[in-house]
Amino acid sequence: MTAPIVVPADHLPDDAFATIRPAYGTGSLADVLPGVCAVLGVPGAADVLGIGEQLDGIERIAVLLVDGLGTYQLPVAAPYAPVLAGLVAGGPGRVRTLTCGFPSTTPVSLVSLGAGAPPGAHGILGFTVRKPDGGILNHIHWDTDPDPRVWQPVPTRLEAAAAAGVAVTAVTRPEYEGSGLSVSANRGAVFAGAADHGALATRMLAALRAGEGPALVYGYHPDLDRSGHEDGVDSAAWQTAARGVDELLDRLVTGLPPGAALLVTADHGQLNVPADARVDMADYPALSAGVTAVAGEPRVRYLHTADGARDDVAAAWRELLGERAWVLTRDEAIAQGWFGPVPPGHAGRIGDVVVICLDRTVVLASEWEPPIVGRLVAYHGSVTAAEMTVPLLIVR
């Protein structure tokens, strides 16, 4: 017998469930590295966020992405992360709120950050998407098929910085070296593996201190997100992960060399999902009628449909889910600007029908995905403020 899922309180206020549109070009995760590159003198880079106002005289910049540290997780983490809490209280100009892109999920956000482009342009449009051959590509478990330089054609901001003479380093888990996602997001950087948060701090600081001239160091820390998925936001495991984030920040902040700055951001937030908010397609035959493939993830489903079945599929999903989700056609989702401009070559990666879950609803696809997907506690991917808003903290 399967044990019940234990769902702790995640302490989200009502406004965390307001819907948020991605602020491409004015205040999104995709705008961070262009601003950093502008500060470092990379030709053609634009600083729409105005971060150069806080970074006058800085020529070495570290950008740390803490997976799952959305804006609404900051007050939850504060009791376990005093250094983080102090940074959040840092004052005007040092703390701001950005949006990630849509869907609000890790591969989409990592490539949006690295490429400095919205999802429609770079083509990483979901946690999983359907390939032209009909297979499903999981962007987290992706090697060289399809070729990441073709699948994600936009040059990264790390490539542009390196070409301009900036020393560029990407510090992340050793097992990510050469993966399709790493190549899509971080190509152009020298790779440095770091197996835990202590090694991450050591290698980021070493790269900041090495050599002379401008430098850009990117670091990625996955533990908070993983703990949220497996045990829930503010579970004991999540609290331990938050303490680990604080230890990482403490070492980075105290170890910053002269002329260097640290930017801390995230790829998305999270919310805990109780059992009664989980809808499994397997329990409702009407949800599978006319569907030939299911991709995306539980908070944003991509439904690929049989010829001529799109409208019937959309109608069936609207009838069953009601106010628990927005059900759009692909054309509607693109026209509403959720992905930014989408070239024709990328459009087919989006489902014929796009299901955007609201409040705490998730749609499970137990007949299409591994059982672990339905055993998670915290999820993300949709358009609520809890998922879409991320911090940008600036330390110098």
Summary of the structure (lengths in Angstrom):
residues: 396
radius of gyration: 20.3
end to end distance: 53.2
largest distance: 63.0
contacts: 1456
relative contact order: 0.21
helix: 39%
strand: 21%
